[in-house]
Amino acid sequence: MPCLIHEATFLSNDETSELAVKHRHCRLPDVLLMAEELECRTLILGHFSTRYSHEQILEAVESERAQAGYKGEVLLALPGEMAQHRVEG
């Protein structure tokens, strides 16, 4: 039962291409596709850019998760919080 713990600094592919490459950060859609390809049962995401609100992160994870077809459990470590957030899907 593989588990992947990964950063997802940026929420979309289009708005941050150059930044992601320049600073070697990952984009949420890429991480979700990787988790699906690796057949991870649990994905733990953190290190989101503080440019995003918690609501923006939650909405993006739900939307991108559906697009990637990822069916595993997703847990989030949101910026500035010590609690986990589970994204149902």
C-alpha positions as CSV (number, residue, x, y, z in Angstrom):
1,M,0.0,0.0,0.0
2,P,2.2,2.8,-1.2
3,C,2.0,6.2,0.3
4,L,3.4,9.4,-1.3
5,I,4.4,12.5,0.7
6,H,5.0,15.3,-1.7
7,E,5.1,19.1,-2.1
8,A,2.6,20.8,-4.3
9,T,3.7,24.4,-4.2
10,F,1.7,25.5,-7.2
11,L,-1.9,24.7,-7.9
12,S,-2.0,24.8,-11.7
13,N,0.2,24.0,-14.6
14,D,-0.4,27.2,-16.7
15,E,0.1,30.0,-14.3
16,T,3.4,28.9,-12.8
17,S,5.4,27.0,-15.4
18,E,8.5,29.1,-15.3
19,L,8.5,29.5,-11.5
20,A,8.1,25.8,-11.0
21,V,11.0,25.0,-13.2
22,K,13.2,27.8,-11.9
23,H,12.7,27.0,-8.2
24,R,12.3,23.2,-8.7
25,H,8.8,23.1,-7.2
26,C,6.0,20.9,-8.3
27,R,2.5,21.6,-9.5
28,L,-0.5,19.9,-8.1
29,P,-1.8,18.4,-11.4
30,D,1.6,16.7,-11.9
31,V,1.7,15.3,-8.4
32,L,-1.8,13.9,-8.7
33,L,-0.9,12.2,-12.0
34,M,2.2,10.8,-10.4
35,A,0.3,9.4,-7.5
36,E,-2.3,7.8,-9.8
37,E,0.5,6.2,-12.0
38,L,2.3,4.9,-8.9
39,E,-1.0,3.5,-7.6
40,C,-0.5,5.2,-4.2
41,R,-3.3,4.5,-1.7
42,T,-2.5,7.7,0.2
43,L,-1.2,11.0,-0.9
44,I,0.0,13.6,1.6
45,L,0.4,17.1,0.2
46,G,2.1,20.1,1.8
47,H,4.4,23.0,1.1
48,F,1.7,25.0,-0.8
49,S,2.6,28.5,-1.8
50,T,1.2,31.1,0.7
51,R,-0.1,33.0,-2.3
52,Y,-3.1,30.7,-2.1
53,S,-5.9,30.7,0.5
54,H,-6.9,27.5,2.2
55,E,-10.2,27.7,0.2
56,Q,-8.3,28.0,-3.1
57,I,-6.1,25.0,-2.2
58,L,-9.1,22.8,-1.2
59,E,-11.0,23.7,-4.4
60,A,-8.0,23.1,-6.6
61,V,-7.2,19.7,-5.0
62,E,-10.8,18.6,-5.4
63,S,-10.9,19.7,-9.1
64,E,-7.5,18.5,-10.1
65,R,-8.0,15.2,-8.3
66,A,-11.1,14.5,-10.4
67,Q,-9.3,15.5,-13.6
68,A,-6.3,13.2,-12.8
69,G,-8.7,10.3,-11.8
70,Y,-6.9,9.9,-8.5
71,K,-9.0,7.6,-6.3
72,G,-6.7,7.3,-3.2
73,E,-6.9,9.2,0.1
74,V,-5.6,12.8,0.0
75,L,-4.4,14.5,3.2
76,L,-3.3,18.1,3.2
77,A,-0.9,20.1,5.4
78,L,-2.2,23.6,4.8
79,P,0.1,26.6,5.2
80,G,0.2,27.9,8.8
81,E,-1.8,24.9,10.2
82,M,-0.8,21.9,12.3
83,A,-4.0,19.9,11.6
84,Q,-4.5,17.6,8.6
85,H,-7.3,18.0,6.1
86,R,-8.8,15.0,4.4
87,V,-10.2,15.6,0.9
88,E,-13.2,13.3,0.2
89,G,-13.7,12.0,-3.3
